[in-house]
Amino acid sequence: MPFYPDKSSCRVLRQWWAIIIHALIRRMKLPLEIFIGLRYTRAKRRNHFISFITLISMLGIALGVMALIVVLSVMNGFENELRGRILGMVSHVTVASFRGPLQDWESLREKTLEHPAVIGGAPYVEAEAMLSNRSSVSGTLVRGIDPQLEPEVSEIHQKMKFGALSDLVAGEYGIILGSGLANSLDVVPGDKVTMVTPQANASPLGFLPRLRRFEVVGIFEIGVYEYDRSSAIIHREDASRLFRLDGGVSGLRLKLDDLDLAPQVRQELKQKVGLKYWISDWTLRHSNFFKAIRTEKRVMFIILSLIVAVAAFNIVSTLVMVVTDKQADIAILRTLGMSPFSIMWVFMVQGTLIGLVGTLLGLASGVVVASNIEVIVPALEQFFQTQFLPRGVYPITDLPSEMKQSDIVRITLLSFSVSVLATLYPAFRASKTKPAEALSYE
């Protein structure tokens, strides 16, 4: 038969629990200020409103810390996802010639691959053209690639919806279109499109644009509108012939084992291959985009930090009410010889403990939520019968998450520091209590 304790039994258990905690604190031989501060924190007060405000302060700090960790982790995930998609189409480092097409790209590729940070290299031809299909016309950025070498420097082969890079055969004039461009031209694999190049042919009727029919052999989707809507891929030899590069290429694309080293590798390659080549990297071409993302992260950090600041104001109000409630106790401690500085430390310990507990709760809950965001979001979407990021509107329909140790350390230090600062004024006010005035009303 189960045992249900009555009220008297619960009272006895609470008393024994208080005795055990008191004994543990005494065994720890804590300083007097910390001992009294901890005792005030766990003591049962006559005013339950103060206890309620203390709980709200802890939960407010925990909510702020959790929100900061989750939001910054999701933004880190989005940044990495977009970076991966963009750099799946854009090279880490690009080597080109200052004087027209690059003719000696084979020897240059072997030379650049000697660098320990370079793990792949492939030639490319890049030019602007116009594609048409019946009444549909669209401008496009044409890229000529080597189907065998291209997987070394990009992930385009992993983003194919139809067809494969190997379907591009020199001389057969096949073309692979981005999904947005294919929809704009209303074509599917097997259809024909006409490419109009800026180069013109001289004829008795004057200068006429060069036209060439291509067969659509594949469609890719990167997930970035800029590339899916305006990119077309053909074979390198077809592109060199079409744009009159005499067998040369526009440049050489390189892939690094660590893309964050791109600026450093760029400088080292300049010294290695000489000054006759123009070398660029992804940070120069897309610096504004990633700077905007970092600026947005800073703004979100500042905005969400206001939640922690509001919770810190609750700590101030809680300690002010505690100081008012403990006027007589403060006066007695002062008459027993306790200094104003020690009184100040008593209430700083109490407020710091509130902030510490709230910070730890927020840290634990934030790490758990951020680590399982890819499970939590689909569960919420299924529960509310909705989709937070519709597939037809957003290129990324999932919420990626990546926690960084630097973000967690920064958030924890911010929360704890704000909590400590919030205790200064109430503690200073308690240290200024005059024993005679406080005891005259008792």
N, C-alpha and C positions, 0 to 999 in steps of 0.2 A: 504494500500500500504506500503510495507516495506521501512524502512529508511536506506540509506547507507551513512555514514558520509564521507565527503570529507577530503582532506589533512589538510586544515585549522582547521577543527573540531577536527581531531585526534591530531593536535599540541596543541590545547587548552586543550584537555582532558589530554594529557601527562603533561602539565604545572600544571593543577590543581592537578593531582595525585602526582607530585613532591612536591607541596605546602602542601598537606595533610600529606604525609610521613614526610616532614620536621617538620610540626607542632607536629606530634605524637612523633617524636624523642625529640623535645624540651620539650614536656610535661612530658616525662619520666625522665627528669633531669639526663641524663647520664653523666658520667665523660667526660671531653674534649677529651681524647685519644680515647675512644670508639665512641664518636660522630663523630670525624673526620674520624676514620677508617671505620665506617659504611657509611659515606658520600662518601668516596673514592670508596667503593665497589659498590655502586649503581650509581655513577656518570657516565655520558656518556663521553667516552674518544674520543679524536681525532684519536687515533690509534686503529682501530678495531681489529687489530691482537692480542692485549693484551686481549681484551674481548674474542676472540676465544680461546686463550690459557687457560684463566680462566675457560671457559666452559669445555674444554677438561680435565682440572685438576679435576673438580667436577665429570665429568662422569667417569674418570679413577678410582677415589676413590670409587665411587658408584659401578662400575663393580667389583673391587677387593673385596669389602665387600660382595656383592651379591654372588660372586663365592665362597668365603670362607664359607658363611652360607649354601649354597646349597650343596657343596661338603661334608662338615663335617656332615651335616644332613643325606645325603645319606649313608655315611660311618657308621654313628651310626645305621642307619636302617639295613644295611647289617650285622653289627656286632651282633645286637640283633636277626636278622633272623637266622644267622648261629648258634648263641648260643642256640636259642630255638630248632633248629633242632638237634644239637649235644646233648644237654641235654635232648631232648626227647628220646634219646636212652641210654644216660649215666646218672647214678644216681648222685644226688647232694652230698650225703654222703654214703659211703660204710663201713659196719662193717663186718669183717671176723675174723676167728679164727687163731691163730698162729699154732695150732696143728691139722692139718687135717681138715676134714669137720666140719661144724657147726651143732651140733645136737640139741641144745636147742634154735632154732631160734624163736619159738613161744613166750617163756617167754622173750627173748631178745627184740623181736619186741614190746611187751607190755611195756617194760621198757623204750625203746627209744621214744615211742609215748608220754610218760609223759613230754618230753621236749616241751615247748611252741612253739618252732620254727619248730618242726617236724610235718608235716601234713599227712604223709603217709609212709608206710613201706611194703616191699614185699621181700620174699626170692628169691634166684636165684642160678642156677648152671651154671658154665661157664667152658668150656673146648674147646680144639682144636680137630678137626677131619677132615676127608676127605669125600667128597660127590662125587658119580659117577653116571652117567646115560649113559649107553651104552659106547660110546667112549669118552665122556666128563667127565673130572675129575677136581675138584677144591677143594682147601683147604678152610676151613670155621671155624668161631668162633661160636660154638654152645652155646646157652643160654637156660637153662631150667627155665621156669617161672611158676607161679601160675596164671592161667587165671583170677581168681576172684580178686586177690590182685594186679596184675600188673598195672591196670589203676590208682592205687593210686600213682605210682612213675614214670610213663612214659606216653608218648603220642602215643605209638606204635599202640594202638587201633584206633586212629584217622587217621593213615597213611596207613590203609589197602586198597589195590587196589582190592583184591579178598579175600573172606572169612572173618573170624573174629577170635578173640582170643578164643572165646568159642568153636570153632571147635576142639581145642586141648583137647582131652579126655585121661585121664590116662589109659594106657594099650593098646590103639589103635594105638600108634606110628604114630601120625600125625606130620607134620612139616610145618612151615611157612618160606618161603625164601624171602630174599631181591630181589628186581626187577633185579638188576645187576647180582646176583648169579643165579637167575632163567633163565635169558637170556643166561648166560654162559653155563649152563647145558642143555639148550633147553628143559625146562619142563614147564608145565602149571598145574593148579589145577586138581587133579585126577591122575597125573602120579606118578610113583614110583621112588625113589632114594635110593641108597645104601650108608649107612654111615659106614666108617671104622674108628675105634677108636684106639688110641695109646696103650691101654691095650691089652694084648695078652692072648690067651688061650693055656694052655699046652695040648699037644696031643702026641700020639705015633710018629707022624711025626715031632715033635718039637713044637716050639711056633708059633701059627698062630694068625693073627690079628682078632679082634672081628668085625663081620659084622652084620648089622641090616638093614632091609628094612623099609623105611618110605614112607608114602603117603603124597604128597603135598596137603595140605588143604587150603593154603592161600599164598598171596604174598603182601608184604608191600613195600613202597617207602618213605624213610625219606627225600631224596633230597641231601644227602651227600654221595659221591661215596664210601668213606671208609666203610660205614655201609651197603649200598645197595648191594655192590659187595661181601661182605665177611660174612654176618650175616645170621644165621639160628636159628629159635626158635622152641623148643619142650616143652612138658609138664615137669614140675619139677620132678614128680615121674618117668617118663620114663628116664630122664637124670640121676637121682640118681641111678637108676638100671643099666643103660648102662655104667656109669663111676664108678660103684662100690663104691658109697658113703654111703652105708648101711642106706638109708633113710635120710641122712643128706643133707646139701646144702653147696655151696661154700661161701655164705655170705648173708647179708641182705642189701637191697637197701633202702635208705631213701630219702624222698622228703621234702624240706623246703618251708616255705611260702615266704622267701626272699633268693634267691640263693647266693646273695652277702655276706650273713652271714655264708657261709659254713665253712671258716677257724675257726671262733669263735665257731660255734656249734661243730665242730670236737674236739676242745680242751675241751669244756664242757662235751661232751659225754665220753671222755677219763676218766675224773674224776668220771663220773656217773656209767659207766659199769665196770670200772676196767682196769688194764693193760694187762689182758690176751687176749684182743681183739685188732686186728689191724684195725684202723679207718683211712680212707682216704676220700678225697673230690675232687670235679671236678677241683679245681684250681691246684691241684698237678698233675693230669693226663693230663690236656690240657693247662697248663700255657704257654708253648711256642707258641701255636697257637694264643692265645688271646694277648700275649705280642707282637707278630709280627703285629697284627692288630693295636694295639695302637701305635707301632713305625711307621707304615705306615701313620696313622693319623697325627702324629707329622711332618713327612716329607712333607705331602701334605699341612699342615698348613704353613710350612716355605716357600714352593715353591709358593703357592698362595699369600702369604704375599708380594712377590716381585711385584705383580701387584700394591698393595697399595704404595710400595716404589717408583715405577716408576711414579705414579701419584703425589707423594710428590715432586719428582724432577721437575715436571711441575709447582708445586706451587712455588718452588724456582725460576725458570726462569721467571714466571709471576711477582713475587714481585720484582725481579731485574729490569725488564723492567719498572715496575711502579715507582720504586725509581728513575730510570734514567729520566722518564718522568716528575716526580714531584720535580725535583731538585729545581726549583724556589720556589715552594710552601713550601718546607722544609726550605729553607733559610729564607723566610718571617716569618714562624712560629718561627724559632730560634731567629730572630731579635725582635720578639714580646715577647720574654722571655720564650719560651717553652724549657724545658731541653732536652738533648740527650736521656735520659731514656724515656721521654714522646713520643718523636719521634719514638723511638723503639717500644713502645707499640701501636702506631697508625698502623704500618704495621703488627705487630703481630696479631692485631684484624682483619685486612683485610684477612690475610692468614688463620687464625683460622676459620673465617667464611666460607671460601671456603671449608676447610676440614670438617667443621661441616655439611654444606649442603650436600656435597658428601656422608658423612657417613650416614646421615639420609635417603637419597635417596636409598643408597645401603642396609641399614637395612630394609627399608620398602619393597623394591623389593625382597630381599633375603627371607624374611619371607613369602611373598606371593607365591613365586615360590616353596620354600621348603614345604609349606603347601599343595600345589596342584600338587606336582611332579607326583603323581599317575594318575592325569588327563592329565597333560601336555605331558608326555612321550607317552602314547597311541595315543594322537592327532597328535604328530609329526611323530610317526611310520605310522599312516594312511596317513598323508599328503605326506611323502616321499616314501610310499609303501615299507617299510623295517622293520626289527625287530632288535633293538639294541642288545638284549640279546637272541639269538636263543635258543629255548627249547632243541634242541638236543645237544647243546654245554655247556650251563651254567645250573647249578642246580636251580638258582634263575632267573626267567625270568622277574620279575617286579623290579622296582626301589623303594625299601622301603625308607622311610624318617622319621627321628625322630630328632626334634630340641631339643637341651639342652640349658637351660638358661645360664649355665656356658660358653658354646661356644659363644653364642651371646654377652654376656658381655665382654668376652675376645677379640673378634673380634672388637667390638665397641671401646674399650679402646685402642687397638693397632692402629686402623685407626686414631682416634682422636689424640693420642700421636704423631704419625709420622707426622701428619699435623702440629701440634704445633712446633715440632722440625724443620720442613722445613722452618718455618718463621724466625728462629733465625739469620741466616747469612744475608739475605736481610735487616731485621730490624736493625741489628747491623751496616750494611753498611750505611743505611739511617741516623742513629744517628751520624755517623762520618762526615756527610756533613758539609763543611765549608761555612757559608753564603756569605762571601766576594767573594770566588771563584765561587760559584754558580750564584750569581747575576751579576758578571762581564760580563757574556756572554748574559745577557738579554737586 
